Amino acid sequence: MTITEVSERLDISQDTLRYYERIGLIPRVNRNKSGNRDYTEEDCKWIEFIKCMRGAGLTIEVLIEYVALFQRGDETIEARKELFIEQRKQLIARIEDMKETLERLDYKIAIYEQSIVEKEKTLTYTKVLPEAGQLSNLYRQK
């Protein structure tokens, strides 16, 4: 697969794909005879994994650490697990913070909605004699 195809398929920019390869987040991508990147399904799985972890808030540095551990083989399974456990704790804390922020936003929205309802209660509908170019029905405040 070309870089364009992978970019479109996985909704990730070509620049990001090149960057991830350059810093070692994804393995070196094979090149075709013309020197263009030729992504495999395995490459795409790595990219999807990295994209998912970035979306969950893992930093580039943490992911580089993970990849380094992964490349060292099975002797690092426990270390990789611990890394993910720590990242999970941090993600849960961020989710809790976001829930609190959401509650505050909901509260503020409710205040504004109540204010609008109260404001609308003070409006009355009045009939105005139509004149050329004017609206015949207008709202005015009491």
N, C-alpha and C positions, 0 to 999 in steps of 0.2 A: 504494500500500500504506500502511496506517496504521502508526503507531509500534508498536502492539501486535503487528501481523502481522510487522513486521521484527524486533522484539525476540524473538518466539518462533522465527521462521525462522532467525535468526542466533545465537540463544542469547546475547543481550547485553541488559543491562537498559535500560529506557527512559530512566532517569536518565543512563546512560553515553552513549546516543545523543544526548540533548539537550546534554550536556557537550561531546561531540566536535563538534557543530555550533556551539556557542557559542564554542569556542576556535579554530575554523577547520580542524579536522582533516578534516572532510567538508564539501563545498560546502553552501551554504544550501539547505535542502530547500524545495521548492515547497509552498504551502499551498492547500487546497481552499477552496470558498466559505465554509465555516464557520470557516476559520482553522486547521484541523488540518493537521499535516504530511502530505504525500502523497509518499511515497518512490517513486522510480523504480528500475528494474533497475540503472541506472548508479550511483545512490546506494548500492544494496546492494553493488555491486562495490567501491566505495570503503570501505565499512564492513568488508567481509570482508578487504580488504587491510590496513586499519589493525588489525583484530583479530589477523590473522596476525602482523604485525610486532610488535605488543605482546606476543603470545605468545612470540615469539623474543627478547624482552627489550629491544627498542628503546624508548627513553624517549619520553615525550610531546614533550619539547623537540626531539629528533632528528626525530620525525615532523612537527612543525610546520615545522622547517627544510626537510624534504623537500617538503612541500606548497607552501611558499613558492617553492622552486626550480621545482617542477612548473608552478606558475601563471605563471612567467616565460617558459615555453616552451622550444623546442628549444635555445636558446642555453645552457641549463643541463644538458643531457644528460650531459656529462662530469662536472660537479660532482655530479649525482645518482648517477652510477655510482661515483664515489669515496666518496661518503657510504655507499653500500651495501657497498663493499669493506671499509671501516673497520668497519662494523657486523658484517660477516661474520667478520672477524678476532676481534672481541670475543666473538662467539657461539662460535667454535671454542675460545677460551680458557675460556669458561664450561663448555662441554661437557667439556673435559679436566679441569677442576676437579670436575665432577660425576662423571666416571668414577673419579677418585681417591677421592672420597667413597663411591661405590658399592663400590669394592674394600674400603675400610675397614669398611663396614657388613657386607659379605659375610664378612670375616674375623671380626668380632665375633660374627656369627650362628653361624659354624662353631664358635667357641669355646664358645658356649652349648650348641649341639647336642651337642658332644663331652662337655661337662659332664653333660648329661642322660643320655647313653648310659652314662657311667661311673657315675652315680648309680643308674641302673636295674640295673646289674650287681650292685649290693650288696643289691638287694631279693630277698627269698625269699617264697614262697607258703606260708602255714601254715594248717592246719585248726584251727579253734577249735570247741569244743563249743557248739552253739547254745543260747542261753538266750532266754527270751521277750523279743521286741523287739530282739534283737541280730542283727547280720549273722553268717552262719555262716562266711564266708570273709573274712579280713583280710590285708592286706599289712603286713609289718613289716620294718624294716631290721635287717641282721645286726649 
